């Protein structure tokens, strides 16, 4: 197993944190991992990308992810062909959207990829009380892929955010895991 994931969002939305939590969870599952960000202007609201690689074997590749297996879009305002155009054939696009996967597929006009949607915005506001969409997207991503187990993601989140903050994030992950839709 070797999977490359590229995360897209904006500064302050937890793009880097989601990438690292996924890597920590996969590590708990006994896999080899890499997780690293790419920043443009470092300010809240600026576009941010982060990368996660997960493998059953040591990873010798040390570059950004150019042709990902999965693209996770935390902020739907960054969704464009530039974001998903280099997905591998049959790749998975996971988007924070209230639209159905079918609606979004028609909108973007790309049927060569597998599209998943989850209303991470609604989940974050309902559960966290803040517009931080990273953990709901993480919940959707682990449902759509075999990147890490749900149990390991819950453990990694609980270690990273002890107490009430961690508990709320776990609830957001579990809810998104159950609500993600695919075309």
Backbone as CSV, one residue per row, in Angstrom:
resi,resn,N_x,N_y,N_z,CA_x,CA_y,CA_z,C_x,C_y,C_z
1,UNK,0.834,-1.182,0.000,0.000,0.000,0.000,0.874,1.238,0.000
2,UNK,0.591,2.134,-0.908,1.271,3.432,-0.973,0.230,4.435,-1.425
3,UNK,0.007,5.460,-0.613,-1.013,6.457,-0.942,-0.433,7.853,-0.721
4,UNK,-0.690,8.725,-1.699,-0.257,10.117,-1.603,-1.493,11.006,-1.545
5,UNK,-1.506,11.882,-0.549,-2.647,12.752,-0.310,-2.177,14.198,-0.311
6,UNK,-2.939,15.037,-0.998,-2.648,16.470,-0.971,-3.872,17.173,-0.396
7,UNK,-3.608,18.035,0.574,-4.651,18.791,1.275,-4.640,20.228,0.786
8,UNK,-5.823,20.812,0.590,-5.939,22.208,0.173,-6.899,22.940,1.109
9,UNK,-6.523,24.141,1.461,-7.374,24.981,2.284,-6.758,26.356,2.405
10,UNK,-7.094,27.019,3.478,-6.571,28.363,3.736,-5.941,28.392,5.117
11,UNK,-4.987,29.306,5.281,-4.300,29.445,6.553,-5.274,29.624,7.701
12,UNK,-5.085,28.871,8.759,-5.930,28.962,9.934,-7.043,27.931,9.976
13,UNK,-7.183,27.117,8.909,-8.244,26.110,8.875,-7.778,24.726,9.300
14,UNK,-6.516,24.587,9.618,-6.022,23.302,10.101,-5.587,22.331,9.030
15,UNK,-5.198,22.832,7.868,-4.740,21.980,6.773,-3.517,21.160,7.208
16,UNK,-2.543,21.816,7.778,-1.316,21.147,8.214,-1.612,20.190,9.362
17,UNK,-2.442,20.609,10.278,-2.806,19.756,11.419,-3.487,18.480,10.955
18,UNK,-4.413,18.575,10.016,-5.105,17.387,9.510,-4.128,16.413,8.871
19,UNK,-3.201,16.946,8.087,-2.191,16.111,7.446,-1.347,15.375,8.486
20,UNK,-0.940,16.079,9.508,-0.110,15.477,10.560,-0.883,14.465,11.404
21,UNK,-2.133,14.766,11.711,-2.933,13.818,12.488,-3.134,12.525,11.700
22,UNK,-3.400,12.641,10.405,-3.544,11.446,9.583,-2.253,10.628,9.597
23,UNK,-1.119,11.308,9.469,0.170,10.601,9.505,0.387,9.923,10.859
24,UNK,0.054,10.621,11.939,0.202,10.027,13.273,-0.693,8.800,13.419
25,UNK,-1.901,8.855,12.890,-2.823,7.719,12.954,-2.292,6.532,12.146
26,UNK,-1.795,6.808,10.945,-1.236,5.735,10.121,-0.013,5.119,10.800
27,UNK,0.774,5.939,11.469,1.924,5.439,12.232,1.443,4.496,13.335
28,UNK,0.370,4.850,14.011,-0.215,3.971,15.028,-0.685,2.653,14.417
29,UNK,-1.079,2.686,13.149,-1.490,1.476,12.432,-0.297,0.661,11.934
30,UNK,0.922,1.137,12.212,2.121,0.395,11.832,2.641,0.691,10.445
31,UNK,2.258,1.818,9.878,2.706,2.181,8.536,3.816,3.224,8.599
32,UNK,4.481,3.404,7.479,5.486,4.451,7.323,4.776,5.693,6.814
33,UNK,5.233,6.866,7.246,4.520,8.092,6.903,5.458,9.260,6.616
34,UNK,4.916,10.220,5.904,5.487,11.558,5.747,4.325,12.541,5.807
35,UNK,4.547,13.673,6.421,3.556,14.745,6.432,4.320,16.061,6.470
36,UNK,4.033,16.929,5.517,4.747,18.205,5.466,3.909,19.244,4.733
37,UNK,4.048,20.514,5.117,3.265,21.590,4.500,4.023,22.302,3.391
38,UNK,3.264,23.103,2.644,3.843,24.061,1.704,3.090,25.363,1.915
39,UNK,3.812,26.391,2.258,3.194,27.684,2.531,3.549,28.679,1.448
40,UNK,2.601,29.531,1.154,2.871,30.727,0.378,3.054,31.818,1.421
41,UNK,2.362,32.927,1.265,2.413,33.956,2.305,1.797,33.396,3.587
42,UNK,2.536,33.458,4.661,2.064,32.874,5.913,1.156,33.843,6.647
43,UNK,-0.132,33.759,6.310,-1.115,34.592,6.984,-2.465,33.883,6.941
44,UNK,-3.297,34.215,7.869,-4.634,33.647,7.917,-5.364,33.963,6.623
45,UNK,-5.963,32.950,6.030,-6.734,33.133,4.807,-5.966,32.893,3.526
46,UNK,-4.632,32.808,3.587,-3.841,32.538,2.385,-3.963,31.056,2.025
47,UNK,-3.934,30.725,0.735,-3.996,29.312,0.344,-2.822,28.525,0.945
48,UNK,-3.137,27.320,1.420,-2.138,26.440,2.034,-2.330,25.043,1.463
49,UNK,-1.207,24.367,1.234,-1.246,22.955,0.839,-0.414,22.169,1.843
50,UNK,-0.822,20.939,2.043,-0.050,20.040,2.878,-0.089,18.669,2.218
51,UNK,0.880,17.847,2.532,1.024,16.564,1.872,1.166,15.455,2.903
52,UNK,0.591,14.304,2.605,0.733,13.127,3.448,1.022,11.935,2.541
53,UNK,2.040,11.175,2.904,2.320,9.907,2.236,2.221,8.813,3.278
54,UNK,1.616,7.706,2.897,1.457,6.566,3.793,1.795,5.310,2.998
55,UNK,2.601,4.444,3.622,3.041,3.244,2.922,3.274,2.101,3.892
56,UNK,3.207,0.892,3.357,3.570,-0.289,4.137,5.075,-0.508,4.147
57,UNK,5.793,0.214,3.297,7.251,0.093,3.190,7.878,1.457,3.437
58,UNK,9.167,1.500,3.787,9.830,2.800,3.971,9.660,3.678,2.719
59,UNK,9.525,4.974,2.959,9.298,5.938,1.884,10.610,6.656,1.582
60,UNK,11.095,6.483,0.358,12.348,7.114,-0.049,12.136,8.375,-0.876
61,UNK,10.919,8.669,-1.215,10.574,9.830,-2.026,10.536,11.066,-1.135
62,UNK,11.197,12.139,-1.568,11.248,13.372,-0.765,10.962,14.580,-1.652
63,UNK,9.710,14.714,-2.030,9.275,15.854,-2.840,7.812,16.112,-2.510
64,UNK,7.298,17.206,-3.037,5.872,17.428,-2.859,5.112,16.369,-3.663
65,UNK,3.824,16.289,-3.483,2.990,15.313,-4.173,2.476,15.959,-5.458
66,UNK,2.905,15.399,-6.593,2.540,15.975,-7.884,1.315,15.316,-8.516
67,UNK,1.145,14.021,-8.331,0.009,13.285,-8.879,-0.627,12.464,-7.758
68,UNK,-1.419,13.135,-6.919,-1.954,12.461,-5.736,-2.990,11.393,-6.059
69,UNK,-3.124,10.462,-5.124,-4.203,9.477,-5.167,-5.477,10.106,-4.615
70,UNK,-5.290,11.051,-3.680,-6.406,11.697,-2.994,-6.112,13.188,-2.873
71,UNK,-7.129,14.002,-3.131,-7.067,15.434,-2.852,-8.195,15.738,-1.876
72,UNK,-7.849,16.345,-0.744,-8.826,16.744,0.267,-8.936,18.265,0.252
73,UNK,-10.132,18.761,0.018,-10.372,20.203,-0.078,-11.144,20.647,1.168
74,UNK,-10.422,21.288,2.079,-11.013,21.736,3.339,-11.862,22.987,3.116
75,UNK,-11.395,23.876,2.263,-12.125,25.113,1.967,-12.617,25.058,0.529
76,UNK,-13.931,25.000,0.308,-14.446,24.860,-1.056,-14.136,26.042,-1.967
77,UNK,-13.739,27.180,-1.410,-13.419,28.329,-2.266,-12.121,28.129,-3.038
78,UNK,-11.310,27.151,-2.657,-10.065,26.890,-3.390,-10.242,25.816,-4.462
79,UNK,-11.430,25.223,-4.552,-11.679,24.156,-5.517,-11.613,24.702,-6.938
80,UNK,-10.718,24.141,-7.728,-10.550,24.532,-9.126,-9.844,23.391,-9.856
81,UNK,-9.847,23.422,-11.192,-9.124,22.391,-11.931,-7.636,22.318,-11.546
82,UNK,-7.077,23.431,-11.123,-5.679,23.444,-10.693,-5.476,22.568,-9.444
83,UNK,-6.503,22.453,-8.616,-6.439,21.677,-7.380,-6.565,20.179,-7.656
84,UNK,-7.480,19.781,-8.547,-7.740,18.360,-8.755,-7.307,17.847,-10.133
85,UNK,-6.836,18.709,-10.993,-6.506,18.324,-12.367,-5.394,17.303,-12.496
86,UNK,-4.519,17.204,-11.522,-3.418,16.253,-11.615,-3.629,14.994,-10.766
87,UNK,-4.878,14.785,-10.309,-5.207,13.545,-9.612,-4.960,12.359,-10.533
88,UNK,-4.468,11.279,-9.965,-4.282,10.069,-10.761,-5.623,9.574,-11.270
89,UNK,-5.598,8.869,-12.389,-6.818,8.282,-12.952,-7.524,7.478,-11.870
90,UNK,-8.806,7.756,-11.676,-9.570,7.071,-10.631,-9.294,7.600,-9.238
91,UNK,-8.575,8.722,-9.156,-8.257,9.315,-7.859,-9.499,9.788,-7.127
92,UNK,-9.334,10.078,-5.854,-10.453,10.476,-5.001,-10.343,11.949,-4.635
93,UNK,-11.437,12.655,-4.844,-11.535,14.068,-4.495,-12.552,14.185,-3.370
94,UNK,-12.110,14.681,-2.227,-12.964,14.819,-1.051,-13.138,16.305,-0.789
95,UNK,-14.387,16.768,-0.833,-14.654,18.205,-0.806,-15.615,18.565,0.319
96,UNK,-15.302,19.633,1.003,-16.208,20.244,1.968,-17.289,20.951,1.163
97,UNK,-18.472,20.324,1.098,-19.554,20.904,0.309,-20.892,20.384,0.792
98,UNK,-21.891,21.237,0.738,-23.244,20.832,1.031,-23.920,20.210,-0.184
99,UNK,-23.248,20.242,-1.322,-23.801,19.665,-2.550,-23.603,18.153,-2.555
100,UNK,-24.429,17.473,-3.342,-24.234,16.036,-3.509,-23.036,15.806,-4.428
101,UNK,-22.441,14.641,-4.367,-21.335,14.347,-5.291,-21.761,14.460,-6.754
102,UNK,-22.986,14.072,-7.050,-23.474,14.161,-8.426,-23.566,15.619,-8.884
103,UNK,-24.086,16.488,-8.024,-24.175,17.913,-8.350,-22.786,18.494,-8.592
104,UNK,-21.865,18.174,-7.715,-20.513,18.722,-7.831,-19.787,18.148,-9.049
105,UNK,-20.018,16.887,-9.364,-19.411,16.285,-10.558,-19.892,17.007,-11.808
106,UNK,-21.194,17.285,-11.880,-21.723,18.038,-13.037,-21.120,19.433,-13.099
107,UNK,-20.964,20.061,-11.943,-20.435,21.420,-11.873,-18.980,21.497,-12.344
108,UNK,-18.166,20.552,-11.908,-16.745,20.614,-12.271,-16.471,19.920,-13.602
109,UNK,-17.422,19.094,-14.064,-17.279,18.474,-15.378,-16.150,17.470,-15.474
110,UNK,-15.872,16.767,-14.400,-14.787,15.787,-14.424,-15.311,14.481,-13.834
111,UNK,-15.545,13.511,-14.691,-16.096,12.241,-14.217,-15.030,11.154,-14.107
112,UNK,-13.755,11.493,-14.340,-12.700,10.479,-14.279,-12.212,10.222,-12.855
113,UNK,-12.738,10.986,-11.921,-12.323,10.802,-10.542,-13.508,10.403,-9.681
114,UNK,-13.215,9.874,-8.517,-14.252,9.483,-7.560,-14.441,10.653,-6.611
115,UNK,-15.649,11.192,-6.569,-15.925,12.395,-5.795,-16.694,12.065,-4.520
116,UNK,-16.243,12.653,-3.418,-16.889,12.516,-2.117,-17.172,13.911,-1.582
117,UNK,-18.347,14.086,-0.987,-18.652,15.357,-0.345,-19.114,15.118,1.080
118,UNK,-18.824,16.088,1.909,-19.327,16.111,3.278,-19.476,17.579,3.646
119,UNK,-20.540,17.908,4.349,-20.747,19.295,4.737,-19.947,19.562,6.022
120,UNK,-18.641,19.663,5.846,-17.733,19.879,6.975,-17.993,21.223,7.649
121,UNK,-18.446,22.193,6.888,-18.761,23.504,7.464,-19.879,23.362,8.497
122,UNK,-20.956,22.695,8.116,-22.090,22.506,9.025,-21.674,21.681,10.239
123,UNK,-20.925,20.616,10.014,-20.481,19.765,11.121,-19.609,20.557,12.083
124,UNK,-18.671,21.325,11.556,-17.771,22.115,12.416,-18.562,23.125,13.239
125,UNK,-19.483,23.812,12.621,-20.267,24.804,13.357,-21.165,24.142,14.396
126,UNK,-21.780,23.013,14.039,-22.654,22.299,14.984,-21.885,21.719,16.163
127,UNK,-20.764,21.069,15.876,-20.050,20.314,16.912,-18.974,21.149,17.608
128,UNK,-18.187,21.872,16.815,-17.061,22.627,17.376,-17.440,24.060,17.733
129,UNK,-18.497,24.568,17.095,-18.900,25.944,17.330,-17.978,26.950,16.668
130,UNK,-17.126,26.472,15.762,-16.149,27.327,15.060,-15.975,26.838,13.631
131,UNK,-15.590,27.722,12.721,-15.397,27.302,11.332,-14.018,26.663,11.099
132,UNK,-13.770,25.568,11.783,-12.527,24.808,11.612,-12.940,23.453,11.037
133,UNK,-12.692,23.272,9.742,-13.258,22.145,9.001,-12.329,20.947,8.855
134,UNK,-11.138,21.015,9.404,-10.144,19.978,9.128,-10.518,18.604,9.663
135,UNK,-11.010,18.506,10.892,-11.302,17.177,11.417,-12.522,16.547,10.743
136,UNK,-13.563,17.309,10.372,-14.617,16.658,9.597,-14.118,16.121,8.246
137,UNK,-13.262,16.865,7.577,-12.714,16.370,6.307,-11.854,15.131,6.561
138,UNK,-11.124,15.115,7.649,-10.332,13.939,8.014,-11.241,12.725,8.202
139,UNK,-12.376,12.908,8.866,-13.331,11.810,9.040,-13.839,11.277,7.708
140,UNK,-14.126,12.188,6.778,-14.589,11.784,5.450,-13.481,11.057,4.690
141,UNK,-12.258,11.562,4.804,-11.132,10.972,4.082,-10.865,9.535,4.530
142,UNK,-10.901,9.278,5.821,-10.613,7.909,6.260,-11.752,6.953,5.910
143,UNK,-12.961,7.470,5.747,-14.068,6.628,5.270,-13.867,6.296,3.791
144,UNK,-13.368,7.253,3.010,-13.204,7.090,1.568,-11.939,6.323,1.181
145,UNK,-10.996,6.229,2.081,-9.716,5.585,1.780,-9.373,4.584,2.885
146,UNK,-8.285,3.907,2.710,-7.763,3.030,3.755,-6.470,3.622,4.308
147,UNK,-6.402,4.929,4.347,-5.184,5.608,4.780,-4.860,5.331,6.243
148,UNK,-5.880,5.226,7.084,-5.706,4.935,8.515,-7.043,4.441,9.049
149,UNK,-6.977,3.764,10.168,-8.214,3.279,10.782,-8.881,4.393,11.580
150,UNK,-10.190,4.295,11.711,-10.937,5.273,12.505,-10.444,5.264,13.947
151,UNK,-10.187,4.088,14.501,-9.700,4.000,15.882,-8.379,4.744,16.067
152,UNK,-7.470,4.585,15.112,-6.171,5.263,15.223,-6.308,6.771,15.055
153,UNK,-7.207,7.211,14.185,-7.436,8.652,14.024,-7.999,9.228,15.317
154,UNK,-8.939,8.535,15.922,-9.511,8.993,17.191,-8.423,9.074,18.263
155,UNK,-7.565,8.072,18.312,-6.482,8.077,19.292,-5.506,9.231,19.033
156,UNK,-5.144,9.451,17.759,-4.212,10.535,17.416,-4.805,11.899,17.755
157,UNK,-6.087,12.097,17.484,-6.744,13.370,17.798,-6.800,13.568,19.315
158,UNK,-7.131,12.517,20.032,-7.225,12.607,21.492,-5.876,12.906,22.134
159,UNK,-4.803,12.381,21.533,-3.455,12.680,22.040,-3.062,14.116,21.721
160,UNK,-3.411,14.553,20.543,-3.042,15.910,20.101,-3.843,16.984,20.842
161,UNK,-5.129,16.714,21.075,-6.015,17.669,21.727,-6.687,17.004,22.924
162,UNK,-6.025,16.950,24.059,-6.649,16.308,25.217,-7.837,17.116,25.741
163,UNK,-8.731,16.426,26.428,-9.856,17.100,27.071,-11.007,17.381,26.142
164,UNK,-11.747,18.444,26.461,-12.984,18.781,25.753,-12.751,19.087,24.272
165,UNK,-11.637,19.734,23.942,-11.356,20.054,22.534,-11.199,18.768,21.733
166,UNK,-10.461,17.822,22.274,-10.292,16.535,21.603,-11.598,15.785,21.460
167,UNK,-12.403,15.807,22.509,-13.692,15.113,22.473,-14.601,15.688,21.386
168,UNK,-14.620,17.006,21.261,-15.436,17.637,20.219,-14.921,17.268,18.828
169,UNK,-13.604,17.272,18.662,-13.036,16.912,17.361,-13.321,15.457,17.013
170,UNK,-13.276,14.576,17.991,-13.625,13.170,17.755,-15.079,13.074,17.300
171,UNK,-15.977,13.818,17.937,-17.391,13.817,17.530,-17.536,14.298,16.083
172,UNK,-16.784,15.333,15.728,-16.838,15.859,14.360,-16.339,14.820,13.360
173,UNK,-15.279,14.116,13.697,-14.729,13.075,12.823,-15.741,11.955,12.628
174,UNK,-16.310,11.482,13.722,-17.269,10.378,13.650,-18.512,10.786,12.855
175,UNK,-18.983,11.996,13.075,-20.163,12.464,12.336,-19.861,12.547,10.837
176,UNK,-18.725,13.123,10.473,-18.356,13.235,9.056,-18.145,11.858,8.444
177,UNK,-17.544,10.956,9.198,-17.330,9.576,8.749,-18.666,8.949,8.357
178,UNK,-19.711,9.259,9.112,-21.034,8.726,8.823,-21.806,9.472,7.759
179,UNK,-21.462,10.730,7.538,-22.250,11.559,6.603,-21.619,11.743,5.227
180,UNK,-20.396,11.300,5.032,-19.739,11.492,3.727,-20.537,10.764,2.641
181,UNK,-20.657,11.420,1.483,-21.406,10.865,0.350,-20.474,10.683,-0.835
182,UNK,-20.719,9.652,-1.620,-19.907,9.427,-2.819,-20.797,9.264,-4.024
183,UNK,-20.223,9.599,-5.179,-20.970,9.495,-6.440,-20.926,8.072,-6.945
